[in-house]
Amino acid sequence: MRILFQNCGHILYRIWFYILVSFPIFLFFPLLLLTSISERTYPQFFWLARNIWANTILYGMLCVPNIKYEQKMERGRSYMLVANHTSMLDIMMMLKVSKNPFVFVGKKELVKIPVFGFFYKRVCIMVDREDSSSRTAVYRRAQKRLKKGVSICIFPEGGVPEEEILLDRFKDGAFKMAINQKIPIVPIVFLDNKKRFPFTFFSGGPGISRVKILAFAETHKIDDGQITILNNSIRGAIYKELLGEKNTNDT
């Protein structure tokens, strides 16, 4: 009986999440539509997404953000944001991390999500990981946005890893783009999103959701021959934080 009540609670928690995702979109649909018309109005769209949509979901789920910065982003400067990917909350939490407008680079399959997918298609850079021409188009679109002062966000694992994997290998795309555009890389560690709202259905729950922004990696003195070194360095820094948290919880 106890397990039955727990499972019912998890089901209601999931349903509530999707209600919170959808409600602000329906409520502010005209404004969201208007601000997603062109790249010139994207900063206004980003403000709505960050301050209304993300806040509604995070606080409505009682997943209270606790963000600590080793280094803060400068206003008006472009960055490459990279983080571990463990939960659907990662999107909302990433919006809370950066006041600087940024664009997600993500898989095209997310377009299929009702309501959310409509705006995802309009404002994000979609990639078909099995199509090399799609990846080339991503670089062109990202470069265009960077030139306008917008940052880029990529989850370099390329997806959500299996439950037992603490941090999957990073793909090179984010690091290659950062080197080519000479923009700093911002390593971000989501410490609690997996506990709060994991992809495992009958699990998760409210609580503090900690995020740590590590010291940035500058790329202006790095060339393409050092992509692997940069990749391993950033992944290693994030992995160290996750492993330290895991070891703390295990003791």
NORBEL-V19948 format. One record per pair of residues at least 6 apart in sequence whose ideal C-beta (glycine too) atoms are under 7 Angstrom apart, sorted by sequence separation. I is the first residue (numbers start at 1). GAP is how many residues later the second one is. D is the distance in Angstrom with one decimal. If there is no record, write none. Layout:
# NORBEL-V19948
I | GAP | D
I | GAP | D
This chain:
# NORBEL-V19948
35 | 6 | 4.6
73 | 6 | 5.9
111 | 6 | 4.4
128 | 6 | 3.9
146 | 6 | 6.5
198 | 6 | 5.3
25 | 7 | 6.5
58 | 7 | 5.9
83 | 7 | 6.7
110 | 7 | 6.1
127 | 7 | 5.5
145 | 7 | 6.8
161 | 7 | 3.9
178 | 7 | 5.0
197 | 7 | 4.8
127 | 8 | 6.1
196 | 8 | 5.8
222 | 8 | 6.1
35 | 9 | 4.3
36 | 9 | 5.0
111 | 9 | 6.0
195 | 9 | 6.9
196 | 9 | 6.9
35 | 10 | 3.8
110 | 10 | 5.3
111 | 10 | 4.8
142 | 10 | 5.3
175 | 10 | 7.0
83 | 11 | 6.6
127 | 11 | 4.8
157 | 11 | 4.2
196 | 11 | 6.1
195 | 12 | 7.0
32 | 13 | 6.6
35 | 13 | 6.5
81 | 13 | 6.7
125 | 13 | 5.6
157 | 13 | 6.4
158 | 13 | 5.0
196 | 13 | 5.2
217 | 13 | 6.6
156 | 14 | 3.9
111 | 15 | 6.8
156 | 15 | 5.4
192 | 15 | 6.9
32 | 16 | 6.2
125 | 16 | 5.0
192 | 16 | 6.6
193 | 16 | 5.8
217 | 16 | 6.8
31 | 17 | 6.2
81 | 17 | 6.4
125 | 17 | 6.0
192 | 17 | 4.4
217 | 17 | 6.1
106 | 18 | 5.8
108 | 18 | 4.2
156 | 18 | 4.9
192 | 18 | 5.0
108 | 19 | 6.7
154 | 19 | 6.6
191 | 19 | 4.3
28 | 20 | 6.2
103 | 20 | 7.0
104 | 20 | 4.6
105 | 20 | 4.6
106 | 20 | 6.6
107 | 20 | 6.3
108 | 20 | 5.3
154 | 20 | 4.1
191 | 20 | 6.8
79 | 21 | 6.9
81 | 21 | 6.0
103 | 21 | 6.2
190 | 21 | 5.8
191 | 21 | 6.5
103 | 22 | 5.7
105 | 22 | 6.1
107 | 22 | 6.5
189 | 22 | 6.8
188 | 23 | 6.5
189 | 23 | 4.5
214 | 23 | 5.4
28 | 24 | 6.6
73 | 25 | 6.2
75 | 25 | 6.6
152 | 25 | 6.9
188 | 25 | 5.5
189 | 25 | 6.7
63 | 26 | 6.1
73 | 27 | 5.3
186 | 27 | 6.4
187 | 27 | 4.2
24 | 28 | 5.5
65 | 28 | 6.3
24 | 29 | 4.8
67 | 29 | 6.6
129 | 29 | 6.6
212 | 29 | 6.0
67 | 30 | 6.1
186 | 30 | 5.5
65 | 31 | 5.1
185 | 31 | 6.4
24 | 32 | 4.9
184 | 32 | 4.3
185 | 32 | 4.3
105 | 33 | 6.1
184 | 33 | 6.5
58 | 34 | 5.4
184 | 34 | 5.4
185 | 34 | 6.6
57 | 35 | 5.0
142 | 35 | 5.9
146 | 35 | 5.3
184 | 35 | 6.6
20 | 36 | 5.6
21 | 36 | 6.0
183 | 36 | 6.5
20 | 37 | 4.6
105 | 37 | 6.6
146 | 37 | 6.7
163 | 37 | 6.4
182 | 37 | 5.7
54 | 38 | 4.1
58 | 38 | 6.9
139 | 38 | 6.4
143 | 38 | 6.6
182 | 38 | 4.7
160 | 39 | 5.9
20 | 40 | 4.4
179 | 40 | 4.9
20 | 41 | 6.6
54 | 41 | 4.2
178 | 41 | 5.0
54 | 42 | 5.7
103 | 42 | 5.3
179 | 43 | 5.3
17 | 44 | 6.1
179 | 44 | 6.8
50 | 45 | 4.4
179 | 45 | 6.2
49 | 46 | 5.8
50 | 46 | 6.9
103 | 47 | 5.7
105 | 47 | 6.2
187 | 47 | 5.1
102 | 48 | 6.2
105 | 48 | 6.9
176 | 48 | 6.8
179 | 48 | 6.5
101 | 49 | 5.2
102 | 49 | 3.7
103 | 49 | 5.9
104 | 49 | 5.0
105 | 49 | 4.8
185 | 49 | 6.0
189 | 49 | 5.3
101 | 50 | 7.0
102 | 50 | 6.2
103 | 50 | 6.9
187 | 50 | 5.4
100 | 51 | 5.4
102 | 51 | 4.9
176 | 51 | 5.5
187 | 51 | 5.5
175 | 52 | 5.2
189 | 52 | 4.4
98 | 53 | 6.7
189 | 53 | 6.5
191 | 54 | 5.4
46 | 55 | 4.1
172 | 55 | 5.3
175 | 55 | 4.9
175 | 56 | 4.9
43 | 58 | 4.9
42 | 59 | 6.3
94 | 59 | 5.8
172 | 59 | 5.8
170 | 61 | 5.2
170 | 65 | 4.7
78 | 68 | 5.0
167 | 68 | 6.8
81 | 70 | 6.1
85 | 70 | 3.9
78 | 71 | 5.9
81 | 71 | 7.0
167 | 71 | 6.3
78 | 72 | 6.6
79 | 72 | 4.4
80 | 72 | 5.5
81 | 72 | 4.1
82 | 72 | 5.9
83 | 72 | 6.2
85 | 72 | 5.3
167 | 72 | 4.8
76 | 73 | 6.1
78 | 73 | 5.0
84 | 73 | 6.9
166 | 73 | 6.9
82 | 74 | 5.2
85 | 74 | 6.9
86 | 74 | 6.4
85 | 75 | 5.3
167 | 75 | 5.7
166 | 76 | 5.4
166 | 77 | 6.6
45 | 78 | 6.0
166 | 80 | 6.4
42 | 81 | 6.5
36 | 83 | 6.0
84 | 83 | 5.5
36 | 86 | 4.5
32 | 87 | 6.1
36 | 87 | 5.2
25 | 90 | 5.3
97 | 91 | 6.1
82 | 92 | 5.2
22 | 93 | 4.9
25 | 94 | 7.0
80 | 94 | 5.6
21 | 95 | 6.1
80 | 97 | 6.6
93 | 97 | 6.2
80 | 98 | 4.0
90 | 100 | 5.7
93 | 100 | 6.1
80 | 103 | 5.5
82 | 103 | 6.2
90 | 103 | 5.6
79 | 104 | 5.8
82 | 104 | 7.0
86 | 104 | 6.1
89 | 104 | 4.5
78 | 105 | 5.0
79 | 105 | 5.4
80 | 105 | 4.8
81 | 105 | 4.9
82 | 105 | 6.0
83 | 105 | 3.8
84 | 105 | 6.4
80 | 106 | 6.8
82 | 106 | 6.7
83 | 106 | 6.9
84 | 106 | 5.7
87 | 106 | 3.9
79 | 107 | 4.9
81 | 107 | 6.2
83 | 107 | 5.9
86 | 107 | 5.4
87 | 107 | 5.5
89 | 107 | 5.9
42 | 108 | 6.8
86 | 108 | 3.8
89 | 108 | 4.8
39 | 109 | 6.5
87 | 109 | 6.8
88 | 109 | 6.1
87 | 110 | 4.9
87 | 111 | 5.9
86 | 112 | 6.9
87 | 112 | 7.0
73 | 113 | 6.7
97 | 114 | 6.1
93 | 116 | 6.5
97 | 116 | 6.4
93 | 118 | 5.8
89 | 120 | 6.8
63 | 133 | 4.6
63 | 134 | 6.9
61 | 136 | 6.9
66 | 142 | 5.1
71 | 142 | 6.8
63 | 143 | 6.2
66 | 143 | 6.7
70 | 143 | 6.2
62 | 144 | 3.4
63 | 144 | 6.8
64 | 144 | 5.4
65 | 144 | 5.7
66 | 144 | 4.7
67 | 144 | 4.6
68 | 144 | 5.2
69 | 144 | 4.6
70 | 144 | 5.4
71 | 144 | 5.1
61 | 145 | 6.4
64 | 145 | 6.6
70 | 145 | 4.8
71 | 145 | 5.3
63 | 146 | 4.6
65 | 146 | 6.6
82 | 152 | 6.3
84 | 154 | 5.7
84 | 158 | 6.6
17 | 180 | 6.6
10 | 191 | 6.8
13 | 191 | 6.6
10 | 192 | 4.7
13 | 192 | 6.9
10 | 193 | 6.6
10 | 194 | 6.8
7 | 195 | 5.2
